Amino acid sequence: FDGPGQQAEQMATLTSYWGGFGFCFFFVVPARQVLVLLMPCFLLGIDVVILGHFCQMYS
C-alpha cells in the first residue's frame, strides 16, 4: 500500500520526466530539421575544401 507522500513523489517524478521529454521534443525536432537542411551545405563545403586541396596539390 503506497502512502500519499510516495504517490505524490511518483507523480512529481513522472511530471518532471514528461516535462523534460516535452522540452527535448520541442527543441530537438526543429533543431533536427535545421540540421537536415544544413547537412547538404556542410557536406558540399567539405567537398569543395577537399577538391580545392587536391587541385592545389596537382596544379
Backbone torsions as a table, in degrees:
resi	resn	phi	psi	omega
1	PHE	NA	119.3	-179.4
2	ASP	-79.8	136.6	174.1
3	GLY	-76.0	160.9	179.8
4	PRO	-61.8	-32.5	179.8
5	GLY	-65.6	-43.3	-178.9
6	GLN	-66.5	-38.2	180.0
7	GLN	-64.9	-42.4	178.5
8	ALA	-63.2	-37.8	179.9
9	GLU	-65.2	-41.8	178.0
10	GLN	-62.1	-42.6	179.5
11	MET	-63.1	-42.1	-180.0
12	ALA	-63.9	-41.9	178.9
13	THR	-62.7	-45.0	-179.5
14	LEU	-63.3	-43.2	-179.4
15	THR	-63.7	-43.7	-179.6
16	SER	-67.4	-35.0	178.3
17	TYR	-62.9	-50.0	-179.0
18	TRP	-68.3	-34.1	176.9
19	GLY	-62.7	-44.7	177.6
20	GLY	-63.6	-41.3	-180.0
21	PHE	-63.4	-46.0	179.3
22	GLY	-62.1	-42.6	178.4
23	PHE	-59.2	-49.5	179.4
24	CYS	-61.3	-44.3	-176.5
25	PHE	-60.8	-47.5	-176.0
26	PHE	-68.6	-29.5	-178.0
27	PHE	-93.1	-30.7	-176.6
28	VAL	-77.4	-37.9	-176.5
29	VAL	-62.2	-50.7	176.0
30	PRO	-62.1	-37.6	179.3
31	ALA	-62.2	-40.5	179.0
32	ARG	-64.8	-40.0	179.1
33	GLN	-64.5	-40.6	177.7
34	VAL	-64.2	-42.9	178.9
35	LEU	-61.5	-42.6	179.7
36	VAL	-62.6	-38.1	178.5
37	LEU	-70.7	-36.4	-177.0
38	LEU	-79.9	-24.4	-173.4
39	MET	-56.4	-47.4	178.9
40	PRO	-60.8	-38.9	178.4
41	CYS	-63.7	-41.9	-179.6
42	PHE	-63.0	-47.9	-179.5
43	LEU	-64.8	-40.0	178.9
44	LEU	-62.4	-42.0	178.4
45	GLY	-61.6	-43.0	178.5
46	ILE	-62.7	-44.8	179.6
47	ASP	-59.5	-44.0	-179.6
48	VAL	-62.0	-42.9	-179.8
49	VAL	-63.9	-45.9	-179.3
50	ILE	-63.4	-46.4	179.5
51	LEU	-62.4	-39.3	178.1
52	GLY	-60.7	-42.2	178.6
53	HIS	-63.3	-44.6	-179.7
54	PHE	-63.6	-42.3	-179.7
55	CYS	-63.0	-39.8	178.9
56	GLN	-66.9	-38.1	-179.2
57	MET	-65.1	-42.1	-171.9
58	TYR	-94.0	-6.6	-177.9
59	SER	-87.3	NA	NA
